[in-house]
Amino acid sequence: MDWMHETIKQLPKGAFLMVKGNPMTIGWAQFGIIWGKKTFTVYVRESRYTHLLLADAGTFTVSVPEYGTMSEALAFCGTRSGRDVDKMRALSAGLFANRFGGQDGFAGCRYHIECRILFRQDLNEDRIEDKTLVDRYYADGDTHTMYVGEILGVTEEPE
Ligand SMILES: Cc1cc2nc3c(=O)[nH]c(=O)nc-3n(C[C@H](O)[C@H](O)[C@H](O)COP(=O)(O)O)c2cc1C
């Protein structure tokens, strides 16, 4: 379970959400159990290229750097869009081949969490009870979609 602890610790600094070879930095995510399955849930705003990629993807992979490392790549993948630039190429980064049928990960990270999407749902503003959150996060209408992924497997990348 070290990977869970390490992931929660690293998430505020960022992890890479990998879909079809495009890395997007994420900071929001949850572990949990639903329908008797171990799950990892991620949140992606509609404006992201990743949102488009997820529209016809059945899986995603979250690649988690060693704590406090890869900050430049995280900043790049958290500010640049795959619509405009091939981020992996720009970073001279490689893919870590998936082992459980999920998406390929971002090579050089500590953990790769492969997930199969079980459920997706837009976070509709009218369902958010604390309206200060709507003002704070959705004044521009760019809402998040949540993706609940069944954890297919976690790989610790050899050093
Ligand atoms: C530390 C950090 C955490 C982020 N977390 C999220 C997140 O959880 N969900 C989200 O939609 N965008 C998040 N972003 C913003 C996206 O990473 C950013 O808009 C990115 O350029 C989108 O890439 P894409 O267009 O290739 O999908 C975060 C950015 C940073 C720097």
The ligand as a Gaussian input file, in Angstrom:
#p B3LYP/6-31G(d) Opt

LIG

0 1
 C       -0.434000      21.061000     -10.311000
 C       -1.542000      21.071000     -11.347000
 C       -2.668000      20.313000     -11.116000
 C       -3.726000      20.293000     -12.065000
 N       -4.827000      19.523000     -11.823000
 C       -5.823000      19.454000     -12.748000
 C       -6.943000      18.581000     -12.527000
 O       -7.026000      17.813000     -11.545000
 N       -7.943000      18.598000     -13.463000
 C       -7.894000      19.410000     -14.587000
 O       -8.832000      19.380000     -15.403000
 N       -6.816000      20.207000     -14.825000
 C       -5.778000      20.242000     -13.943000
 N       -4.678000      21.026000     -14.179000
 C       -4.593000      21.817000     -15.439000
 C       -4.203000      20.960000     -16.675000
 O       -3.104000      20.122000     -16.364000
 C       -3.832000      21.902000     -17.870000
 O       -4.945000      22.673000     -18.237000
 C       -3.269000      21.145000     -19.078000
 O       -2.590000      22.080000     -19.900000
 C       -4.319000      20.415000     -19.918000
 O       -3.657000      19.661000     -20.888000
 P       -4.404000      19.032000     -22.160000
 O       -5.106000      20.178000     -22.873000
 O       -3.302000      18.418000     -22.997000
 O       -5.375000      18.012000     -21.666000
 C       -3.625000      21.072000     -13.265000
 C       -2.459000      21.830000     -13.490000
 C       -1.437000      21.834000     -12.549000
 C       -0.182000      22.650000     -12.833000

